[in-house]
Amino acid sequence: MVNEKILSGRIAVPEEFQEVFSHFYFAENNSEGTITQTLLPSYQTIMIFIFGEKALIHTQNDASLEVEKSIVLGPVKKAFDYSLPAGSKILAANFKDDAFYRFFGPAAISENLPVDSDSLLDENCFTALWNRLVGIEDQERQVECILEFCRPYLRNRNPVVQQLIELNTTAYSPIKEVAGDKNQTERAIQLTHKKHLGYSAKEIMRFQRFLKAVQIMQTIAGRASKEDWFEIIEQCGYYDQSQLINDFKHYINLSPSRYLKLQCSICSPLE
């Protein structure tokens, strides 16, 4: 996205890392004032590097946290606001599926609460990485630097988790299916799912339904007739309009119609 106030966009990852990161996101405030945007939930863990002026993360209890160099959030299960003062830049790495676990261990580190990235490892290596990144102007070269840095830390994927990831978008009951295939209890598979991915199978199925609704709504922005709402409810598997509204309230604290009006100030994981 390019306008007179903010420069932002996504950077794709090379094939070698497509199982690890979905993408990198960058944003730069070129205006004279502070810009505040909303980030939609993605059920991904994100590591954010900040350059220039300190950024602000607005937590759910209406507090604001200044971030000077780097921070980790996730898995991001509900929308939150962040502010970029004039001259502030961010670069965010979006971890895919179990990638965060494969680097650092248990994936459910903090839900939406920020974590100091240097606390994830025994030494302050992320401060050292930030010091390298701050001397690189081009965002794509910064991404290359991050990928090179993280390569030695990545562990192999658990085969049970591999199967769960494949089934989460296709099977009605992935936990039950994997438990039967691996001759394990459903509870054991549920714990593995939560430990490696940071959320339950039930949570991600609900979120995928919501995300599908958001995707359809982006195609009807500007019209949203009564027939369109019924189409969204039917295509996404909602029982009725109230269930659709409840999901939007749960994830982004907005009604579907209000979301349509505010899309320009919301960063979607679909974009």
Summary of the structure (lengths in Angstrom):
residues: 271
radius of gyration: 19.3
end to end distance: 9.8
largest distance: 60.5
contacts: 807
relative contact order: 0.14
helix: 44%
strand: 22%
